[in-house]
């Protein structure tokens, strides 16, 4: 049963058939990118960031510049040599687990109950894709990482298991701190390889003081000293440190031969009552506080206006990984900035979270010329996105009007919604083109030709959805066509 994260392979790497151990990962040359679904990439990246912070002290921007990727990796290797015993998956002090859960009589259940894309219990098995399978040690490691901070809420967590005296847990476990109610959209800087990606997403101690959200500073990582309970001194210390936000422990877990014992852990604030995370965009809008969610119907590129809003003031603002990473790129005179955004969209009902028919993992990446990442270009970009939103609404209205005239209003909304969805699907391959147009020296004529091309696409979709085979259809087709002047009253044009 021996398995150590330092020496046994468990990290999936894109383009490689074999996984890598932590020592291999930081022994060079740097691997390219992480593999897996969007959530797996996020939790592994954040764990690796916690590891790099534990091995490297970065006081300010000058210290960050001096920390070349090779030096950073060498420091991590040295750290792993000194903390090898902290990364044993089994034994007396198992990695990211609470042995006391078994002593308290906790009952193990299927590991699949922690995975949103696996059918267990009375869920319907649709295909081999969502059938539960036995997990390897590498997969169990990622399950622990994912479930400690990104688990779906629900009644699957044992409310009777309390490690701190006096703690009373509700019947329904809360959603993971990094998941949120509907699935947060995460944003990270992306480098040419994994070491560069980790380096670009490092926050300096000066950055942490500026955010002023973690009074304990960087703090000690969980593997060096696990909390003894939900509310003990170590739990409070961890909760108020940057390490504790990089990798929240809002669920306590223990792997056993029968499965996994699971209960709620440290209570973190939600996005409406104080959560500050460097990857998230949480906006105070008047009396309301809104989060940027991962939405399958919108796709991540349509959320970029909210994620890049910090460009208006050229100041540090959420998401901090982007705004503070942009400062680092400028210091290096980098020519471009690559942004990765992703997450998982979930549904919530009576405290239970799950994947509904329209929910899924989402992820995208975009490249932006750093020379043009300022307020004027941002306003150009938001202007283009607003034009696209208006086009989509115009298409919806045109298709709705056509089918109201030809098939009755009951079916019109369904056809119009589908047409609008097709428009956004066909615009997605143009996302990088839109970003490049905005963040470059583009004249009005070029922008006009681009928007004209997108409007032509809109008209083609309308014509695909709306037949004109009969005189009645032809009349409605002309009257509702988005490219023609609409007849509002009989005789008026």
Secondary structure, 3 states (H helix, E strand, C coil): CCCECCCCCCECECCCCCCECHHHHCCCCCCCCECCCHHHHHHHHHHHHHHHHHHCCCCCHHHHHHCCHHHHHHHHHHHHHHCHHHHECCCCCCCCCCCHHHHCCCCCECHHHHCCCCECCCCCCCCHHHECCCCCHHHHHHHHHHHHHCCCCECCCCCCCCCCCCCCCCCCECCCCCCCCCCECEEEECCCCHHHHHHHCCCCHHHHHHHCCCCCCCCCCCCCCCCCCCCCHHHHHHHCCHHHHHCCCCEEEEEECCEEEEEECCCCCCCCCCCCCCCCCEEEECCEEEECECCCCCCHHHHHHHHCHHHHCCCCCCCHHHHHHHHHHHHCCCCEEEEEEEEECCEEECCEEECCCCCCEEEEEEEEEHHHCCHHHHHHHHHHHHHHHHHHHHHHHHHHHHHHHHCCHHHHHHHHHHHHHHHHHHHHCCHHHHHHHHCCCCCHHHHHHHHHHHHHHHHHHHHHHCCCCCHHHHHHHHHHCCCCCCCCCCCCC
